[in-house]
Amino acid sequence: MTSKSYITICLNTNIVSNMEKSILLDMYRMMLRSRLFEEAVTELWEQGKISGEMHLGIGEEAVIAAVVSHLQDGDAIASDHRGTPPFLMRGIDPKALILEFLGDPKGLCSGQGGHMHLFSKEHLCASSGIVGAAGPAATGFALSMQYNKQKNIAVAFFGEGAVNQGMLMESMNLASAWNLPVLFVCKDNEWAITTPSEEVTGGELLKRAEGFGLKSIELNGLDIEEMHEALSGIIPNMRKNGDPHFILAHCVHKTGHFLGDPLMRFHGNFMEEFKEVSGPLMKSAAKRKGASVGKRANNIGKVLGLIRRSGKQMKEKFDPIIILEKKIKDQKEELNNIKEEITLEIGAIIDESLKLSNGGILK
């Protein structure tokens, strides 16, 4: 499906090039703020204060921060169902986001959008839970920019599974045909919910994008330095020439597809979780009718293989924040100060939001 997996591409991430340490510290601040914010959201969800599914961007922080750090006033973002990191990094009021997740009328979208369907007219930011919808939205933003002769760009964030959606491919086609300033950012974690992406996606995504005439590049989305430096050349060129680009950024989802992901639960308490599924698995395997014994054994092995594979993205070597901390470990005092500052900030945001929403209990 892609030319490399994140397991092979995310190497040599401990080398710091000529990028100023001050820039890396700024990137660290953005990434850590997003991480701690989403960890606080996780606690609210686990406490039952947020209802429904919750899709987090934990593991995507380097991809989002690298892009957002290059944006200017008038630039637009169209996100997928993991809109929290880009909205937060773009400067949208975090309390408005928390209140929205709580379903409170004082939330960003009056409590009607939840965490997936978000919109801020002031920031030109929109997100949607419809897979692939970031493409048409970003292309529409960019068409408006071209029509008004603005030197701005529009960004579309989406996962690799969304590239199979017709509306996204149609958007790439129009962006190329009309030379629209759209930055298509594919966050490739190699999973289509709980299915390995290579089982449902044919060919290579870079070649697919290039087939539409898009300038395309593959990057290690866990390395903020690589991401930032590449975009330092790409985005200014887009402002000047208006041509669309496609970024294939390898990353991970450290909480799985959503909170409570059935595969990821096994890595918290394998025996307890396996006890829940072992009965149905054995009952199915022992039925007289159906597939051959060999095929049944193979399918059980496949399930266990999926569980094992899903755990790889939880490892520290695939954590973009830990990778950056190792790069700038000599800035220990600054890192600790940033952690302390952001921890206090996020704690205050949660406390104030819960007070505004009467404890986060939906009425």
Residue, then its C-alpha position, 0 to 999 in steps of 0.5 A: m500500500t505504501s512504500k514503507s511502514y512506520i516500523t521501518i521509516c521511523l528510524n534515526t530520529n535521535i539526530v538533531s540537524n541545524m534546526e534551532k533548539s528554540i524552534l524545537l522547544d516551541m514544537y514541543r510545547m504545541m505537541l505536549r499541550s495537545r497530548l495533555f489536553e487529550e489525556a484530560v479528555t480521556e479522563l472525562w470520557e472514562q468518568g462518563k462525562i463525555s458520551g459516545e465515541m471519542h477519537l483522539g489524535i495521540g500519536e499524530e502530534a508531530v504531523i499536526a504541529a509541523v503543519v499548523s506552525h507554518l500557517q498564517d491568518g487566512d489559512a484554512i484547516a479541514s480536519d477529519h474526525r480527529g479534530t481536537p489537535p489541529f483546533l487546539m493548536r490553531g488557537i481555538d479556546p480549549k474551554a469551548l472544546i471541552l464544553e462542546f465534548l460535554g454537549d453543553p450549549k456553551g460549547l464551540c458548536s452549541g454542544q451539537g457537534g461533539h468532538m467530530h463535527l466542529f467549526s470555527k468561522e473565525h479560524l477557518c477550521a472545520s472537521s467532519g466525521i464523514v470519512g474523506a470529507a476533509g478533501p472537498a472542504a479544503t478544496g472549497f476553501a482553496l477555490s475561494m482563496q484563488y477567486n479572491k486572489q489571496k496568498n493563503i493555503a488550505v489544509a486537509f487532514f485525513g487517514e490513509g483509509a480515506v484515500n479510497q473515498g471517491m470524494l477525496m480523490e475527486s478533490m485531488n483531481l480538481a485541486s490539480a486541474w485548477n491549481l488550487p493551494v491545497l495541502f493534502v496531509c495523509k496521516d498513515n498509521e497502517w490501520a483501517i479501524t481494526t483492519p491492516s490497511e494493506e488488506v483493503t488498499g491497493g497500490e502505493l498512495l504516493k503514486r496514486a497522488e502523483g497520478f493526479g498531478l500532485k507534488s508528493i512526498e513521504l515523511n516520518g510523521l513521528d519526527i517533528e524535525e523532519m516534518h517541520e523542515a520539509l514543510s518549511g520549503i513546501i508551504p512557502n512554495m504553495r503560497k507563491n505558486g498555488d500548486p497543491h501538494f500531497i504529504l504521506a506522513h507515517c504516524v501512530h494512534k496510541t489509543g487505537h481507532f477510538l477510546g475503548d478500541p477492542l484490540m488495544r484493550f488487550h494490552g492493558n489486561f490481556m488475560e482478562e480480555f482474552k477470557e471474554v473472547s476465548g469462549p466464543l472463539m473456541k465455540s466457533a472453532a469447534k462447530r461441526k459445519g463450516a470451514s476446515v480445521g486448518k482454516r479455523a486455526n489460521n483465523i484464530g492465529k490471525v486474530l492473535g496476530l492483529i492483537r500483537r501488531s496493534g501493540k507496536q504503536m504503544k511502544e515509546k520508540f513510536d511516540p513523537i513526544i518522547i522522540l523529540e525529548k531525546k533530541i533535546k535532552d540537554q534542555k532538561e530544565e526548559l522541558n520540565n518548565i514547559k511540562e509544569e506550566i502546561t500541566l497547570e494550564i490544562g488542569a485549570i481549563i478542565d476545572e473551569s469547564l466543569k464549573l461552567s457545565n455544572g460538573g459535565i453532567l448532560k441535562 
